[in-house]
């Protein structure tokens, strides 16, 4: 209810923007309604508590429950549409996120992770804090999405995410939706539980979950309808992940959307690996997150004015999570435009 009331205007904005992006992706109005209704059923059947939060957001914001379902299922609705109809040209080389993390790879020690979350301009976000039993969770969400997707908790668990895509993605699959997964991961109390929520069951749409734990270390969990792969940090250097499967043949996935020359994901991944030479100071890390090498396909992203307005993207959030200290450092918008703000559990 608080979420819906306090973010009423932002939720209305996100519904309008996402509806527009989904129609631009190739979906028709009747298809969008059908798929939103199906996902409302998925949330209801998979987790009554999550569905109750959606009900509260709808009531607090004055929005239709089906539109709140559209927001909470926006990952599956958009990514499956892109796999089904082909991603728009301007988006074929620019978009999405660069994640990183490691144990004892950063000055100050401990487990740290983070990302530049690159997404459509015009999307409104917020920070949420809530209690799950004895565990306090602090994380970022898009207004109207019930759970956070980037954040940390008092049990020492942290999460970042990357969008992935494969030709096997299918919105009709009966599986736990992406945002319900991230909500569960961020309420986990152990590394094993968090990785387990990321891995099983197999998702409708591919995704990467970058999981950290003060007790367990760091792993990046690539998931697809064909299976999942957990990659653990095994050197002193941080792990880095962008928007491609690191070894697609290991899962037998076909990344058809990369055939259009989408080079940004490879550039950002390789550039971040180069910049994060352990041990990494906070100043060096934040400089890497502000890196502009590559221009339009750089780590720190800015709208390309020649792209259609509905396809323009930027770094909407930069997040640096210090799990041992319980600190969430962030900037709204590209990190080159402001200093990091710190909030703590």
N, C-alpha and C positions, 0 to 999 in steps of 0.2 A: 504493500500500500504506500509506504514511504517512497519507494522507488518510483512508482507511478505518479504520485503527487508532485514530488520535487523535480522530476524530469519530464513533466507533462509536455512542454513545448518541444523538447529534444526528441521525445518518443514520436510525436506527430511528424516531426521533420524526417526522422529515420524511416518511418513507414512510407512517406512520400518518395524519398530518395531510393529506397530499395525496390519499391514497386516499379519505379521508372527503370532502374537498372535491370530488373528481371524481365521486363517487357522488351527492353533493348537487346537482351541476350537471346531472344527468339521465342520466349514463352507467350502464349495468348492468355487473355484474361480468364477464360474458363479453365485452362490448364493450371494457372497460378492458384486459383481458388481450390481446385481439386487437390493439388499437391499440398497446399497449406492445410487443408482439412485432414489429409492423410497424416501429416506430421503432428497435428494436434492430437490425433489418436495415438501416435507413437509416444509423445511425451506423457500422455495420460496413462498408457499401459505400462511404460517403463519405469516411471517414478512419480508417485502421487504427490510427494513433497515439492518436486520441481513444478509440476502442473499447478499446485496451489499457489506458488510464487507467481506464475504466469497469470492466474486468476486475479491476484492482488494487484499486479501491474496494470492489467486491463481496467479494473475497477478504479484504481487510483488515478489513472491517466484519462479515463473516459473513452478509451479506444475499444474497438471490437476485439473480442478474444481471438478471432481468426487472424486479425492483423498482428497481434502479439505473437501468435504462432508463426506467422510469416517471418517476423524478425528473428525468433529463436531458431528457426530452421533455415535462415538465410544462407548458411554455409552449404547445406545440401542442395537447396533450390538453385543457387547460382552456379556452383561447381558442376553439378550434374547437367545443367543447361549448357554450360560451356563445353562439356564433353559431348553433349548430344548435338548441339547446333554449331559448334566452333566458336572460339573466343574472338571478340571484336578485334579488328586489326590493330588499333592503337594500343590495346592491352597485350598484344602478342609479344611485345618486347619489354614492357614496363609494367611492374606491379608487384605487390606483396612484400615479403618480410625476410630479414636477415637475423638469425638467432645465433647465440654463442653461449658458452658456459664451461666451467671447469672447477675442479678441486685443486687448491694450492697453485693455480695458474696466475692468480692476481695478487698484487701486493696487498697485504693485510690478511692474506690467507683465507682459509675456509672455502665454502662453496659459493660461487657467484655465477649468475647467468643474466641474460637480458636479450633485448632485440630492438630493432627498428621495425615497428608495425606500419607497413606501407599499405595504404588503402585509398578508396575513393575520397575525394574532397567532399565536404559537406556532411559527412557522417559525424554525429555527436556522440561523445563518450563521457564516462564518469568513473570515479573510483568508488568501490563498494567495500564496506567492512561488515562482517557478520560473524556470529558464533555458530559453530556446529559441534554440539556437545561441549567438550572442554577446549575445543580448538577454535582459535580466532583466525579468520581469513581476511586478507586485504588484497584486492585485485582490481583490474581494469575491466570494464564491460562497455559495450555499445548500449546506449539508452534504449531500454525496452527488452534487452536480453537478460534473462533471469540470473544467470551465473556469470562469474568472471572467467576470462580466458587467459589472462597474463597476471601473475601475482605470486603471493607466498603466504605461508601460514605459520602459526606458533609451534607446530610440530616440526618445523624445519624443512617443509616441502615447498618447492617453487616450480613454476610452469611458464613456458613460453610456447609459441605455436608457429607453424608454417603451413600455408596452403599447398597441397599437392594435387595433381590430377593424373588420371589414367583412363584409358578407353574402357576399362571394366567398371567404372563408376556408374551407379544405377540408383536413382532416387527411390525406386520402388522396394529396395531391399529392407527387410525387417531387422533393423539394428538400432543401437543406441545413438541418437543424434550427437553431432559434434559438440554443441554447447552443453549438453547434459554430461558428456564425458569430461569436459574441462571443469565443470562444477564439481563433479565427483573427485577428480584428481586433486583439486585444490582443498578438498576436505579430508584428504588422506592423512594418515598418521604414520605411515612408513613408506620407504622407497619402493618396497615390493608391492604394496597396495596401489601406489600411484602408477607404477608401470603396468600393473595388472589392469587398471581401469583404461589405460591407453591402448593396450593390446587387444582386449577381448570385450565383446565379440567383434567380428570383422565388420568394418563400417560400410555404409552405403557409398561414401565418397572418401577418397584418399586424403590423408592429412599426416602431418608430423607433429609429435608432441615432445617438446624439449623439457625433460624432467630433471630437477635437481633435488638433493636431499643432504642435510648436514651429516647424516649417518651413512648414507649409501653412495654418495658421489653424484655423478652426472651421466645421463643417457639420453640419446635422441631416438625416439620411437617412430619409425616409418610404418604407416598402416595403409592398407588398401583392401578392396574386396577380395583380393587373391591371397592375402596373408599379411603378416607383420614382421618387422625386423627391428631388433633392439641393438643399437650401437653404443657401447660404453666408452668413456674416456679411458684410453690405455697408454697415454703418454703424458708428459708434463705440459704439453700444449693444449689450449682450450679446444673443445669441439665447436664446429661451426656448421650451420645448416641454412640453406635458402629454400628455393621452391622446386627442387628436382630431387628424385630419388638418387641417393649417392651411388647405389649399385642396383639399377632397375632389374637386371637379369637375375639377381638373387631372389626376387619375388615373382619374376615372370611378367612384370607390368610393362605396358606399352604407353609411353607418354606422348600421345598423338599431338597434343597441343604445343609441344616443343618443336614440331616440324616446321612451324611458320617463322623460324629464325629468332625465337625468344631467347636472346643471349644474356639478358639482365641477370637471371638467376645464377648462371655460371660465373659471370664477372663479379657479382657481389660476394659469392661464397669464396672464391679464390682471393679476392682483395682483402676480405676480413681475415682470412687465415694468414695472409702476409703481414697485416698490421698487428695482429695479436700474437706477438712473439714473447712468450713467458720469460720472466714474470712481468705482468702487465699492470701499470699504475692506473689509478682512476682517471688521471689526466690523459694518459695514452688511450685508454678505452673510450673515453668520451670524444677524443679527437678522431678515433676510428669511426665512431657512430656519426660523426659530422663530415666524413670523407666524401669529396665530390669527384674523385677520379672516375672518368667514364661519362660525365655529364648526365644525360637523361637516364642512364642505367646505373647510376652511382648508388652507393650505400645510403647516403642522405638524399632523399628524393624530394623533388619539387615539381609542381604541375608543368606540363609541356603545353605552352599556350596554343600551339598549332593543332593539338588533339581536340576532338569534340569535347565540349564541356562535360558531357555525361560520362566520358571515359577518362577524365583527368584524375591522376592519383598523386599522392604525396606521402611523406612520412607523417602519419597522423599522431603517432605516439612513439617516443623513445623511452625504453624502460631498462634500468640497471638494478638488479635484485641482489642484495647481500643477505643470504639466508641465515648465516650465523648471527648477524647483527639484527635481523628482522627489519631491514630497511628497504624501502621501495623508492628509488630515485627515478625521476621522470621529467620529460618535457612534453607539453602539448604542441603538436606540430613539429616541423623539422628541428632537430637538436641544434643546428647551427644558428637558429634564430633566438635562442634563449638559454639561460643557465638551468641546470637541473635543480628541481625541487625535491626535497626528501621528506617522506612521511614514514612513520615507524609503527609497528604493531604495538 
